[in-house]
Amino acid sequence: MADCCAEQGYRATSVEAVMERADVGRDSFEYLFAGKEDCALAALNKIISEALARLSTIDAANLAVEGRIYEIRAILQLLSARASFARLGCIEARQGGTRRMRSSYEAAVRVLALMMERTGAGTPGASPTVTARAALGGAEALVRRELALGGGGDLPKLLGDFVYAALVPFVGQREALRQAKLATRVAAEEG
């Protein structure tokens, strides 16, 4: 589903194209999914589950603001490795998908808000959900742009910019710039 949507868009993707790509018959498809939307939701849930699993492997000692760089890098690496899933979540679910697909995206925003509440980060006076939406919106715009341009395989190069966009609502411009510079150095050392 994710590969077909990346190539054709959700609306233009047919169940037949998905079955052909997956090399499964209609009976198998219908046993697993009620239809195209359920298949797309399963793909969205897969990338969200993989992202949460990847975040859970980050050393708890690195959960200071500096540790966020490693969390963000892990997510960018995952999205890069699974670019068609990233496109399904960041572009297709939001622009061409269904209400249930958009709800799946909103669930990811709520998870981010809970993560930020856990760390106590945030702009004083702003709700964690509003702050999380600001962070996610700016950072996701960078990813969406790269995916739309067909560069999903090289998302880790966005680490510095992504760190800045994700952190500025939580720590302010000066600290976000400092962290972005550190992230750029981390990316350069590993690249």
Residue pairs with C-beta under 8 A, 6 or more apart in sequence:
1 13
1 18
1 36
1 39
1 40
1 42
1 43
1 88
2 43
2 47
2 82
2 84
2 85
2 87
2 88
3 21
3 84
4 13
4 17
4 18
4 21
5 13
5 40
5 43
5 84
5 87
5 88
5 92
6 83
6 84
6 87
6 88
6 92
8 17
9 92
9 96
10 40
10 88
10 92
10 93
10 96
10 97
10 101
11 96
13 36
14 36
15 29
15 35
15 36
15 39
18 29
18 36
18 39
19 25
19 26
19 28
19 29
22 29
29 39
32 39
32 42
33 39
33 42
37 98
37 100
37 101
40 88
40 92
40 93
40 97
40 98
40 101
41 100
41 101
41 104
43 85
43 88
44 85
44 88
44 89
44 93
44 101
44 104
44 105
45 104
46 85
47 78
47 79
47 82
47 85
47 86
47 88
47 89
48 89
48 104
48 107
48 108
48 111
50 78
50 82
50 85
51 75
51 78
52 111
54 74
54 75
54 78
55 71
55 74
55 75
55 115
57 74
58 67
58 70
58 71
58 74
59 67
59 70
61 67
62 70
62 71
63 119
65 121
65 167
65 170
65 171
65 175
65 179
66 179
66 182
68 163
68 166
68 167
68 179
69 159
69 163
69 179
69 182
69 183
69 186
70 186
72 139
72 159
72 162
72 163
72 166
72 183
73 156
73 159
73 183
73 186
73 187
76 143
76 155
76 156
76 158
76 159
76 162
77 155
77 156
79 85
79 86
79 143
79 152
79 155
80 86
80 152
80 153
80 154
80 155
80 156
83 147
83 152
83 153
83 155
84 152
86 143
86 147
86 152
86 155
87 147
87 152
89 104
89 105
89 108
90 140
90 143
90 144
90 147
91 144
91 147
91 148
92 101
93 101
93 102
93 104
93 105
94 101
94 102
94 105
108 136
109 129
109 132
109 133
109 136
110 129
112 132
112 135
112 136
113 128
113 129
113 131
113 132
113 133
114 128
115 132
116 122
116 128
116 131
116 132
116 135
116 170
117 128
121 131
121 170
121 171
122 128
122 131
122 169
122 170
123 131
123 169
123 170
123 172
126 169
131 169
131 170
134 169
135 165
135 166
135 167
135 168
135 169
135 170
136 166
138 165
138 166
138 168
138 169
139 162
139 165
139 166
141 165
142 158
142 161
142 162
142 165
143 155
143 158
143 162
146 152
146 154
146 155
146 158
156 187
156 191
157 187
157 191
159 183
159 184
159 186
159 187
160 180
160 181
160 183
160 184
160 187
161 180
162 183
163 176
163 179
163 180
163 182
163 183
164 176
164 177
164 179
164 180
167 175
167 176
167 179
167 180
168 176
170 176
171 179
